Amino acid sequence: MVFTISTLGTISAQLRALQLRAAEERAQTMAEYAVVLTAITIAIFLALALLGTSLGAHITNVANLVGP
């Protein structure tokens, strides 16, 4: 196969396009991770807020049973 300047230019353009696509996919993946992390964080805070007083009472009961 004979490579000409136009062939090399086309290959170079295709490689740049692949690099850009890979970069876009990495950015999309990071955004998806951020959304999932945000959802998990919100769920944890809601669980702690709803169960906070109940957990505090249980911890106090256990502390009273163990301690003097």
NULUM-260548 format. One record per residue (C-alpha): x, y, z. Coordinates in nm, 2 decimals. Layout:
+--------+--------+--------+
!      u !      v !      w !
+--------+--------+--------+
!      X !      Y !      Z !
...
+--------+--------+--------+
This chain:
+--------+--------+--------+
!      u !      v !      w !
+--------+--------+--------+
!   0.00 !   0.00 !   0.00 !
!   0.13 !   0.34 !  -0.10 !
!   0.07 !   0.62 !   0.15 !
!   0.03 !   0.96 !  -0.01 !
!   0.00 !   1.29 !   0.17 !
!  -0.38 !   1.29 !   0.13 !
!  -0.40 !   0.94 !   0.27 !
!  -0.19 !   1.03 !   0.57 !
!  -0.40 !   1.34 !   0.62 !
!  -0.72 !   1.13 !   0.62 !
!  -0.57 !   0.88 !   0.87 !
!  -0.46 !   1.17 !   1.09 !
!  -0.81 !   1.32 !   1.08 !
!  -0.96 !   0.98 !   1.17 !
!  -0.72 !   0.94 !   1.46 !
!  -0.81 !   1.28 !   1.59 !
!  -1.18 !   1.20 !   1.56 !
!  -1.13 !   0.88 !   1.76 !
!  -0.94 !   1.06 !   2.03 !
!  -1.22 !   1.32 !   2.06 !
!  -1.48 !   1.05 !   2.09 !
!  -1.28 !   0.87 !   2.36 !
!  -1.25 !   1.20 !   2.55 !
!  -1.62 !   1.26 !   2.52 !
!  -1.70 !   0.91 !   2.65 !
!  -1.47 !   0.96 !   2.95 !
!  -1.64 !   1.29 !   3.03 !
!  -1.99 !   1.13 !   3.00 !
!  -1.88 !   0.85 !   3.23 !
!  -1.75 !   1.09 !   3.49 !
!  -2.08 !   1.28 !   3.48 !
!  -2.28 !   0.96 !   3.53 !
!  -2.06 !   0.88 !   3.83 !
!  -2.13 !   1.23 !   3.97 !
!  -2.51 !   1.18 !   3.93 !
!  -2.50 !   0.84 !   4.11 !
!  -2.28 !   0.97 !   4.39 !
!  -2.52 !   1.27 !   4.44 !
!  -2.81 !   1.03 !   4.46 !
!  -2.64 !   0.81 !   4.71 !
!  -2.54 !   1.11 !   4.92 !
!  -2.89 !   1.24 !   4.93 !
!  -3.03 !   0.90 !   5.03 !
!  -2.78 !   0.87 !   5.31 !
!  -2.86 !   1.22 !   5.44 !
!  -3.24 !   1.14 !   5.42 !
!  -3.19 !   0.81 !   5.60 !
!  -2.99 !   0.98 !   5.88 !
!  -3.24 !   1.26 !   5.91 !
!  -3.54 !   1.02 !   5.94 !
!  -3.37 !   0.77 !   6.17 !
!  -3.15 !   1.01 !   6.36 !
!  -3.36 !   1.05 !   6.67 !
!  -3.45 !   0.68 !   6.67 !
!  -3.08 !   0.58 !   6.64 !
!  -2.99 !   0.83 !   6.91 !
!  -3.24 !   0.67 !   7.15 !
!  -3.11 !   0.32 !   7.08 !
!  -2.75 !   0.43 !   7.13 !
!  -2.85 !   0.59 !   7.46 !
!  -3.03 !   0.26 !   7.57 !
!  -2.72 !   0.05 !   7.49 !
!  -2.49 !   0.30 !   7.67 !
!  -2.72 !   0.28 !   7.98 !
!  -2.71 !  -0.10 !   7.97 !
!  -2.33 !  -0.12 !   7.93 !
!  -2.22 !   0.17 !   8.15 !
!  -2.27 !   0.24 !   8.52 !
+--------+--------+--------+
